[in-house]
């Protein structure tokens, strides 16, 4: 397996600076966040010359790109917004090719919706994902939807049910273990159930409070057993990237240190790899 880091955690850092910083720390890959709230991080801010330069920089630094991480959600009740989302995804598929991502590239975004609205919105969610599947077939990419503890799709049961109904190999799971952990699922059980559906991963950490609230924190600062997670991923046959995410609960703080967060996250996950007996290339 390999270790990647998401530039979601680096909102003010140009990609031209982020890539060598992460390679210098020891990362094998970088998940590029696509967001108009991040520095120079939308397709329209990357002309042909910049795309070529970024691709060359990725190659020079020896970094793979496991996925593009698109801020936003699949679910919307608005047809016009859905069409705009599809066009954005289409543009990102082209960006992925221009950056030299492996084929087919993975584009990750949240499933969205509210937990209590699941029964009402499920038919439309299936319909919307069907449209993404059609686009993915045309543009040759994989859409990885992320389950989230506060969203309509938040646990293994809903994930498997939804993806089974969509029933298209172009629509997969963006598996962030922390959200299943916050849903109360045992790590080993969640991993065994969900890895067969997974195209992309995230790992972060969380502190769970007795009143049911939680705080997302840097890996190693919370309650998530990263070693158990890595052992389970190895047992499940996962051989691809494990991508570290840093929550906005962390990076929105005034004293946030971009480099220190990336360094600490790397050290924590590398130690979990070693303790779990997971080899890196």
N, C-alpha and C positions, 0 to 999 in steps of 0.2 A: 504494500500500500504506500501511498504518497501523502504528503501533508501540504495543503493549500491554505491560503488566507484570503478573506474577502475584503475588497476595497470599500465595501459598505462602512467599514470601521475607519476609513481614511477620507472623510468628506472634503477636507480642504487641501488634500495632497494631489498634485497632478499625477496622472498615471506614469508619466516619464520619470518621476521621482519615486513613485511607489514600487515599481518593478525592481529596480536595483536594490532598494532598501530591503525588500522581502527576500530577494535572492541572497543578499549578504547575511541575513539572519539564518538562512538555511532552508527556506521553503522550497518545495519542489514545484509549486504551482500558485496561480493567483486567479481567484474568481473576480471578474470585473463587474462592478455594480453599475447599472444603467439607471441614472437618476438625474433629474434637472436640479436637484438640491446638492449634488456633488460636483466637484470642480471638473469641468470639461468632460462630463460623463454621459453624454447623449449622442446618438448617431449623427445628428446635425452639427455637432461640435467636433466631429472627426472627419476632415476631408481626406481625399485620397492620399496626400502626402503624409498626413499625420498617421493614418492607418498603416501605411507602409513603414513609417518610422517605429510605431508601436510594435508591429509584427517583428521587425528586425531586433528591437530591444528584447522582446520575449525570447527570441531565438538566442540572442547573445547571452542573456542571463540564464538560459536553460530552464525557463519556466513554462509549464503546461498551463492550459486554461480549462479547468473542468467544466465551467459553465459561465454564461452571462447571467447575472442576477438582476432581474427587472423589478424595480419597486412598483407595486400595484397589485391588483387582484384580477383573477379570471372573472369572478362573479360581479355582475352589474345588472340592475333591472332596466337599464337604459340601452336601447338598441344602437343609438348613435355612439355612445361611449364604447360599446362592444366593438363596433366597426373601427373606431379609433385605436382601440387596444390591439386589434388584429393587424392593423397597418403598422403600428409600433413594433410589434413582434416580427413582422415581415422585414422591416428595416434592420432589426437586430440580427436576424438570421444572416443577412448580407454582411453586416459588420463582423459577425462571427467568422465568416469565410475570409474576410479581408484580414482579420487578425491571425489567420492560420490555425484556427481551432481544429481539433480532430473531427472527423466526419462519422456520423452526423453530429453537429454541435448540439449542446444541451442549453436550452433557455429556461431559466427557472423563475417562477413567480408564485405568489400566494393563491390559494383557492378562493379565499375571501368569504364574505357572508357572515352572518351572526349565528352563534351556536344554537340559540333557541328557535331560529327560523329554518332549521335544516329540512324538516318535512315539507315546508312550503316552497323552498327554493330549489330543492333537489332536482326536479324535472328540468328547470331552466339551466342549472349547473351542468347537467348531462348534455343538454342542447349546446350550450356555449363551448364545452370541451370538445364536442363533435366538430364544431367549426374550427377550433384550433387543430384538431387532428387532420382535417381536410387541408388546412394551410400548411401544416407540417409535412404532409405528403407532397404538396406542390413545391415547397421550398426546401425540403429535405433537412429537417431538424427534429429534435425531440423536445416536447414541452414537459417540464417537470413541475408539477403543482406542489406547493408546500402546505402541509397541514400546520395548524397553529392552535395553541391552547385556547385562544379567545375567539376562534373562527368556527364556521359551520362544520368544517372537516377538522376534527381535533384529535381523534383517536383511531386506533387500528381498525376497529369495526367499520367506521364510516369511510376510511380510506379504501379498504378492500372492497366494500360495497360499491362505492362510487366508481373506482377504476374498473371493477368487473362489469358494471353496467355500460360504461363507455366502451370498453373492450376494444381498445386500439393500441398497438405497440408504440405508436407515436406519442401517447399520453402516459406519462409515468409519474413517479413520486419524487419530490424533493424532500428527503427524509432528514429532519432535524430532530435528533434524539431528545433534546431538552423539552420539546413540546409533548412528547409521549410520556416523558418522566413527570412533567407537571400534570398530565392527565391521570397519573397514578398507576401507569403500567410498568411492570417489571422490565428492566432493560433487556434481559435475555429474551423475554417473550416478544417484546416489540420488535427487536432486531430479527428474530427468526421469522416472524410474520411478514415483515415489511421489506426486507432486503430483496426478495424476488420481484418486487414492484418498483425498485429504486433505480433512478438514473443519476442522482446527485445527492450529496450529503451536506449537512451542517452539524457542527457541534459547538455548543456554548455551555454555560453553567448557570445554575440558579440556586438561590436560597429559598426554601419553602418555609412559610410561617404557619403557626398553629391555626390562625384564623382563615387559612386558605389563600392568603395573598402570597406573592412571591416577588423576588428581585432577581433580575438577570445580571450576572456578574462575569468577570473573566474566568476562563477555564482554570480550575484549581482553587478558586475562591468560594465555591458553593458546595452543594450536597451531591452533585452528580458523580457517580463512580466511573471515571473515564477509563480505568483499567478494565472493569467489567464490560464496558461498552466495546472496547477494542478486542477483548477476547471473544465477545459474542459476534462481532463483525468478521473476525477471522474464522470462527466456527461456521458462520453462515456462507462463507465463500466469497466475501467481498474483497476485491483486489485493487480497487480504484482509489481515487483521492478521498481523503477525509478533510473537509474544508472547515476551518475555524471561522466562526462568526463572532463579532463583538456587537452587543446590543446598543441601541441608542440610549438605553438606560445608563450605559457606561460612557459612550463617546460624546454625549451631550453635556457632560459635566465640565465646568470651567477649568478644572485642573487636569483634564485628560491629556495624556502624553501618547501620541500616535505610535512612536517607535517603541516606547516601553511596553505598551499594550501588545503590540505584535511580538515583541521578544518574549514577554511572559507567557503569552498564549502558546507560542511555539515550544518553549521549554516544557510547559505542562503536557502538551500532547506528545511531544517526543519521548518524555518520560513514561507516558502511558503506553506508547508503542513498545518501548523496551520492556516494561514490566509485564506486558501481555504476551511478549515473545513474537511481536509482529515485525517482520522484516521490511526494510525499505530498499528501494533500488540503489 
